[in-house]
């Protein structure tokens, strides 16, 4: 579907919009024109200023300069209440729902239908049911939000905005937490809303999504709007170039992995897991009787919707969580009862899924962060740290992994997401190791850094390391892995050679609709 | 570039405390005016009574010693993410142990041996007092705030009982004078200090501050301790045994507080007396806060608070000495709201409360 470019009225028209926070310029002279009744993708790397721009549109921020028009009316500097009243609603990346209340109660929160002094429960449920039917956002209004799946919770978020009368919807990275079938459902809903005349702005940095759903694209880079494209006339490569400002190698430019080309089946397993059982924080089993092997020179990719035991699996492998039963072997050596440090010294590297919580001490300098987990190798007599060696080590790693800015004394907090992740990568891959656990290695990093990290992972594989890759991004697993396992409810629903996989085949396994017995 | 960074950091570190002192002085002005006195006169008197004569300055030095130790105690635990509110009890335990050892040693033992033994005793007793909340926190997850607060009552009551019923000189609340372990007063070296309580234990305090700085910022254990304090999850990921670090931090924290006891016992009176430094443990929290949990900052902050408490006595003739307590409180409040450690702690507490609510809410 092509953009209705001739439409005279713009749903949203932002011109020359600037916004600075202190000395940081988040937006400069941004132009955004969204036609009535279209789906408009706002794309760009992290930190390009997409969210700031949308916060200005939805009244959370006041612009420092420029003009904002909604449906032809000058609304520059309005507040959130005015935005909602005018039909502009934003669905945030993080859910803002009350888990103990029902779907209907969440939806009507703030504008409850009343009977006397009481909440008119029946009418609330009826209203929500009608709205759900009209929009195709199916969800039972009487269920409590705590019981909902992530996909359902997101539907509730969208319904909430619609219930308040929004006709211009802003969605901030809505697919980050969804499985492929759920993404398809979301697209159907968005197309339905468009057919009813609603306007949708979707923030994303996933190129395939942009192509799949949008009519028009605005690309942002370094706080500016750099181009406005009609989706029908463009390719993912053009979009990527506009985002980064140079040519990029996309993941699917690489030929499909060919397991037969490299004979790895005969080699001894670098990482082996036998009959692993793990209990969650509440004692419920989260991993049940899991067994698998990763060979040297192989990337085993674990796909699946988050929350199916991937986090716990990696924590057990890294030594951060106790296994209830089962064994873990590293190069044939039992490491089940070793602590984190002993595992690291035995050749295990770990890129944790949450770099802000685990991977980095954000207030430590880049140099101190490059030390984390290795500090006992930089200790001299009397327990003092060897400053000169630490500095030299930091300089080498910063250069080798192109961490920017290159000042080792800066706190890690001050670096961009991509460069923070490079610190973790440098620390874990810039030393001798045989097995690498890589969890969400490119989450929240920009396209340029993704390219770099992917090439590092491939290089590690090619030099004979075993890599266990866990990623919620299916396209990443498809692009990198030699074999792919789908994790569902603590088990592998399937393990397939990457050459036989695509999103259509893996999708049903991810939702538990399809299951293959894996010994 | 890094030189600029250092300058910036120093500016940031000193800005908040300086603003706090300025604010306190403005509040002090208003209070002094309500008494019909001239602020200039009162402040001049305050300075004259502290830094203006040798005796007053000696008293400031004396008070600085204890506050440095209790400030270090709080800061060391705080760097590991723990809130040691038990310096009051740990200080008393340290002082008592030093006095006990001094009583047990024969008078013939030379000072070079007796003094270090007494110092070690004070640190061990303080460290043991810190070990209790340390173990309870590391092993069972008991809140060190509650445990240290309650342990203050237990320790002080226990010591009072032991001293009053078994060791006190009749008609007093203190033990007999020690046989060995005396530290010279400054007055015996520099006659200008004559009469003041200042003694050479101040040198120990400065050395311990340097030691704490080295340990926190130049050793592996300090690197690990600060990582635990900033981000326990990242520390755990980095192979750092978080519980063990907590335990050790509490032991060292208690040892620093216990060391403060030698000021009165070895350097001044040569006996243990009930309530010999009451309030110094709690004031150490304020010292650490204003000193931003940095040993150098703590030395300066201890000097500031010692000056204020001694100055309170000097201005007592014109205004009530409680005026100085108010000044101290204003400094603490103003710094508390600006110091990032405090802000982080507040945020963390709020977050954990929200998490707990959510956990309780979901069945």
Interface residues (C-beta under 8 A of the other chain):
Chain A: X99 X100 X146 X318 X320 X339 X340 X341 X344 X350 X352 X357 X358 X359 X360 X361 X362 X363 X364 X368 X371 X372 X373 X375 X376 X378 X379 X382 X383 X384 X385 X387 X407 X409
Chain B: X1 X2 X5 X214 X218 X219 X220 X221 X223 X224 X226 X227 X230 X231 X233 X234 X235 X236 X237 X238 X239 X241 X358 X361 X362 X363
